[in-house]
C-alpha cells in the first residue's frame, strides 16, 4: 500500500445506533431473511452462516459481493462488503480520475450488533468501516441509505432505518 493509499483510508467508521421496541429475534430476522433485508436494503441472497457468500443487487447493476465473517444469531452479524462497478462503468485510471463512487471498488466491513434492552426491545448498532475516504460517498447511494455530513464524518442521519422492515419480520 502506498503512502497516498494509506492516507485515503477512513480513520472513522460510519456508525448508527438506535433503540427498537422489537426483540432481537425479530431484528435478526429483518437482517438475515433475504426478502426482509431486501425491503430495507437491496435484493440479496443472504444466508447467515460463517463463510457463506452472498450478493446485493443494486438498481444500477453495481455488484456488492459479501461474505459472512461472523454470525451469532440474535446478537452479531458481520460481513465483508466488496462493491464493484457495473460492467462498462469503470473509469480508465490512465485517462480519467476516479470521481464517481461507482468508478472505483470499495472494500469494507459491515457489522450489526444487537443487544436486548431492559424493556425487551433491541439496541441496534451498525458500523460500516475500513473503506477508502474517496469511496465514502458510495455508502450514501448504497443500501445503507445514510446521509453523510462531509464536515463531520461521525455524524450520520438515517434516511431509511431498519424500523421500516420490522413490521414484516
PAZAKE-355488 format. One record per residue: residue in three letters; x, z, y of N, C-alpha, C in turn. Coordinates in steps of 0.05 Angstrom, whole numbers, always signed. Example, Ala and Ser with C-alpha at 12.3 -4.5 7.8 and 13.67 -1.06 7.14 Angstrom:
! PAZAKE-355488
ala_+264_+156_-114_+246_+156_-90_+264_+156_-66
ser_+257_+142_-45_+273_+143_-21_+258_+157_+1
***
This chain:
! PAZAKE-355488
unk_+17_+0_-23_+0_+0_+0_+18_+0_+25
unk_+13_-18_+43_+29_-19_+68_+20_+4_+87
unk_+37_+9_+107_+30_+29_+127_+4_+22_+141
unk_+0_-3_+147_-24_-12_+160_-49_-6_+142
unk_-47_-13_+117_-69_-8_+98_-74_+22_+96
unk_-53_+38_+95_-57_+66_+93_-71_+77_+118
unk_-64_+67_+142_-77_+77_+166_-106_+68_+168
unk_-114_+47_+153_-141_+38_+154_-160_+55_+136
unk_-149_+72_+119_-165_+88_+101_-181_+109_+118
unk_-206_+112_+112_-222_+131_+126_-213_+159_+118
unk_-207_+176_+138_-199_+203_+133_-224_+220_+127
unk_-247_+213_+138_-271_+229_+134_-291_+212_+119
unk_-303_+224_+98_-324_+211_+84_-350_+211_+100
unk_-369_+195_+93_-396_+196_+105_-411_+216_+88
unk_-423_+236_+101_-436_+258_+87_-465_+260_+97
unk_-483_+267_+79_-511_+271_+86_-521_+294_+69
unk_-534_+313_+81_-545_+335_+66_-574_+340_+75
unk_-591_+347_+56_-618_+353_+63_-630_+372_+42
unk_-651_+386_+50_-666_+404_+33_-692_+389_+25
unk_-697_+386_-1_-720_+373_-11_-738_+393_-25
unk_-764_+391_-21_-782_+411_-35_-784_+406_-65
unk_-776_+382_-74_-778_+375_-103_-755_+388_-118
unk_-760_+395_-144_-739_+407_-160_-717_+387_-168
unk_-693_+397_-175_-671_+379_-183_-678_+359_-205
unk_-696_+367_-223_-704_+348_-245_-716_+323_-233
unk_-733_+326_-213_-746_+303_-201_-727_+287_-184
unk_-709_+300_-169_-689_+286_-153_-670_+271_-171
unk_-662_+283_-194_-645_+270_-213_-658_+244_-223
unk_-683_+245_-229_-697_+220_-238_-697_+199_-216
unk_-700_+207_-191_-700_+188_-169_-673_+174_-166
unk_-652_+188_-175_-625_+177_-173_-616_+162_-197
unk_-630_+165_-220_-619_+154_-245_-639_+136_-260
unk_-663_+134_-252_-682_+116_-264_-681_+90_-248
unk_-674_+67_-260_-670_+43_-245_-692_+35_-225
unk_-717_+36_-234_-739_+29_-216_-742_+48_-192
unk_-738_+74_-197_-740_+94_-176_-717_+91_-157
unk_-693_+87_-167_-669_+84_-150_-672_+58_-133
unk_-683_+37_-145_-687_+12_-131_-706_+15_-108
unk_-725_+33_-110_-744_+37_-88_-730_+48_-64
unk_-709_+63_-68_-694_+75_-46_-670_+58_-37
unk_-656_+47_-57_-631_+33_-51_-635_+3_-56
unk_-628_-7_-79_-629_-35_-86_-635_-38_-116
unk_-644_-62_-124_-647_-66_-153_-621_-60_-167
unk_-623_-48_-191_-599_-39_-206_-605_-37_-235
unk_-584_-32_-250_-588_-27_-279_-572_-1_-287
unk_-575_+19_-271_-561_+44_-276_-568_+57_-302
unk_-548_+69_-315_-551_+85_-339_-532_+108_-335
unk_-543_+132_-330_-526_+155_-321_-509_+168_-344
unk_-491_+152_-355_-473_+162_-375_-445_+156_-367
unk_-427_+175_-369_-399_+171_-360_-387_+146_-374
unk_-375_+129_-357_-363_+105_-367_-382_+81_-366
unk_-407_+86_-362_-427_+64_-361_-423_+48_-335
unk_-424_+22_-338_-422_+4_-314_-450_-6_-307
unk_-455_-9_-281_-480_-20_-272_-475_-34_-246
unk_-495_-48_-236_-492_-63_-211_-517_-60_-194
unk_-512_-61_-167_-534_-63_-148_-535_-92_-139
unk_-559_-102_-136_-563_-130_-127_-573_-130_-98
unk_-556_-138_-79_-564_-140_-51_-578_-166_-46
unk_-595_-166_-26_-610_-190_-19_-592_-213_-10
unk_-569_-207_+1_-551_-228_+10_-533_-238_-13
unk_-538_-231_-37_-523_-239_-61_-496_-225_-64
unk_-490_-206_-46_-466_-190_-49_-469_-172_-74
unk_-449_-171_-90_-449_-154_-114_-437_-127_-108
unk_-450_-106_-117_-438_-80_-116_-436_-70_-145
unk_-411_-70_-155_-405_-62_-182_-399_-32_-182
unk_-410_-18_-201_-407_+11_-202_-400_+20_-231
unk_-387_+43_-232_-382_+55_-258_-387_+85_-255
unk_-402_+97_-274_-407_+125_-273_-382_+140_-280
unk_-373_+157_-261_-348_+173_-264_-355_+201_-274
unk_-378_+211_-266_-386_+238_-274_-416_+240_-273
unk_-428_+252_-293_-457_+255_-294_-464_+281_-308
unk_-474_+300_-292_-484_+325_-303_-514_+326_-296
unk_-531_+320_-315_-560_+319_-308_-570_+342_-290
unk_-584_+333_-270_-597_+351_-251_-577_+367_-234
unk_-552_+359_-234_-532_+373_-218_-512_+355_-203
unk_-501_+334_-217_-480_+318_-205_-480_+290_-215
unk_-478_+271_-197_-475_+243_-204_-454_+231_-186
unk_-433_+219_-198_-411_+207_-183_-406_+180_-195
unk_-404_+159_-177_-397_+133_-187_-380_+117_-167
unk_-364_+99_-179_-348_+82_-162_-366_+61_-150
unk_-358_+50_-127_-374_+30_-112_-355_+8_-104
unk_-357_-15_-116_-340_-38_-111_-357_-60_-100
unk_-357_-63_-74_-373_-84_-61_-357_-109_-58
unk_-368_-131_-68_-354_-156_-67_-371_-176_-52
unk_-358_-194_-36_-374_-214_-21_-387_-233_-40
unk_-410_-244_-31_-424_-265_-46_-406_-289_-48
unk_-408_-305_-69_-392_-329_-71_-396_-347_-47
unk_-374_-356_-35_-376_-373_-12_-376_-357_+14
unk_-378_-330_+13_-378_-314_+38_-350_-303_+44
unk_-332_-304_+25_-306_-292_+30_-290_-308_+51
unk_-279_-294_+70_-263_-307_+90_-236_-314_+79
unk_-224_-336_+89_-197_-343_+82_-178_-326_+99
unk_-163_-308_+87_-146_-289_+103_-125_-304_+119
unk_-118_-328_+112_-98_-343_+127_-109_-357_+152
unk_-136_-361_+153_-147_-376_+175_-167_-360_+191
unk_-178_-338_+181_-197_-323_+196_-194_-294_+191
unk_-200_-277_+212_-198_-248_+209_-222_-239_+192
unk_-218_-215_+181_-240_-203_+165_-257_-187_+184
unk_-274_-201_+200_-291_-187_+220_-316_-176_+208
unk_-327_-190_+188_-353_-182_+177_-349_-165_+153
unk_-365_-144_+150_-363_-127_+126_-368_-142_+100
unk_-382_-164_+101_-387_-179_+77_-363_-197_+70
unk_-343_-199_+88_-320_-216_+84_-299_-202_+67
unk_-299_-176_+65_-277_-163_+51_-289_-143_+30
unk_-274_-138_+9_-283_-120_-11_-283_-91_-1
unk_-299_-74_-12_-299_-46_-5_-300_-30_-31
unk_-280_-14_-36_-279_+4_-59_-282_+32_-48
unk_-300_+47_-61_-304_+75_-53_-317_+90_-75
unk_-324_+115_-70_-336_+133_-89_-361_+146_-76
unk_-383_+146_-91_-408_+159_-81_-413_+183_-99
unk_-418_+205_-87_-424_+230_-101_-450_+242_-92
unk_-467_+248_-111_-492_+263_-105_-490_+290_-119
unk_-494_+311_-103_-493_+338_-114_-521_+351_-109
unk_-533_+361_-131_-559_+373_-129_-557_+403_-136
unk_-567_+420_-118_-567_+449_-123_-596_+459_-119
unk_-605_+475_-138_-632_+486_-136_-632_+506_-113
unk_-653_+505_-97_-656_+524_-75_-671_+548_-85
unk_-672_+569_-69_-686_+594_-76_-716_+588_-80
unk_-726_+569_-65_-755_+563_-67_-761_+544_-90
unk_-741_+535_-105_-745_+517_-128_-741_+488_-121
unk_-735_+482_-96_-730_+455_-87_-701_+447_-93
unk_-691_+427_-78_-664_+417_-83_-649_+414_-56
unk_-625_+424_-56_-606_+418_-35_-591_+394_-44
unk_-594_+371_-31_-581_+346_-39_-558_+340_-19
unk_-535_+335_-30_-512_+328_-14_-502_+301_-25
unk_-499_+281_-6_-489_+255_-13_-463_+251_+2
unk_-442_+244_-12_-416_+238_+0_-407_+210_-8
unk_-402_+194_+11_-391_+167_+6_-364_+166_+19
unk_-343_+165_+3_-316_+167_+15_-296_+150_+1
unk_-271_+150_+13_-249_+135_+2_-249_+105_+8
unk_-264_+97_+29_-265_+68_+35_-249_+63_+60
unk_-242_+37_+64_-226_+29_+87_-243_+31_+113
unk_-230_+40_+135_-244_+41_+160_-255_+14_+168
unk_-241_-8_+163_-250_-34_+170_-276_-42_+155
unk_-281_-28_+133_-305_-35_+117_-328_-15_+123
unk_-324_+5_+139_-344_+25_+144_-371_+13_+152
unk_-373_-7_+169_-400_-18_+176_-415_-29_+152
unk_-402_-36_+131_-416_-47_+107_-435_-26_+96
unk_-428_-1_+99_-445_+20_+88_-472_+20_+102
unk_-473_+15_+128_-498_+14_+143_-516_-8_+133
unk_-505_-30_+123_-521_-52_+114_-527_-50_+84
unk_-513_-32_+71_-517_-29_+42_-540_-11_+36
unk_-543_-4_+11_-565_+11_+2_-568_+39_+13
unk_-546_+50_+24_-548_+77_+35_-566_+78_+59
unk_-567_+56_+74_-583_+54_+98_-577_+77_+117
unk_-552_+81_+122_-543_+101_+141_-536_+88_+168
unk_-544_+100_+189_-536_+90_+216_-511_+106_+223
unk_-490_+92_+230_-465_+105_+236_-460_+106_+266
unk_-450_+128_+276_-442_+131_+303_-412_+127_+304
unk_-403_+105_+314_-374_+98_+314_-357_+118_+329
unk_-368_+131_+349_-352_+150_+364_-350_+177_+350
unk_-369_+183_+332_-369_+208_+318_-375_+202_+288
unk_-354_+195_+273_-358_+186_+245_-371_+207_+227
unk_-369_+233_+234_-381_+253_+217_-411_+255_+221
unk_-421_+244_+244_-450_+245_+249_-464_+221_+236
unk_-483_+227_+220_-498_+205_+207_-528_+211_+210
unk_-543_+190_+212_-572_+192_+213_-583_+176_+190
unk_-599_+188_+174_-610_+174_+151_-635_+159_+160
unk_-636_+133_+156_-659_+117_+163_-678_+115_+139
unk_-668_+122_+116_-685_+119_+92_-675_+140_+72
unk_-685_+163_+72_-676_+185_+55_-688_+184_+27
unk_-677_+198_+8_-688_+199_-19_-717_+208_-20
unk_-727_+221_+1_-755_+231_+0_-775_+209_-5
unk_-768_+185_+3_-787_+163_+0_-793_+157_-29
unk_-774_+161_-46_-778_+154_-74_-787_+178_-92
unk_-785_+202_-81_-790_+226_-97_-820_+228_-105
unk_-837_+216_-89_-866_+217_-97_-871_+204_-124
unk_-855_+184_-130_-859_+169_-155_-843_+181_-179
unk_-823_+198_-172_-805_+208_-193_-819_+228_-211
***
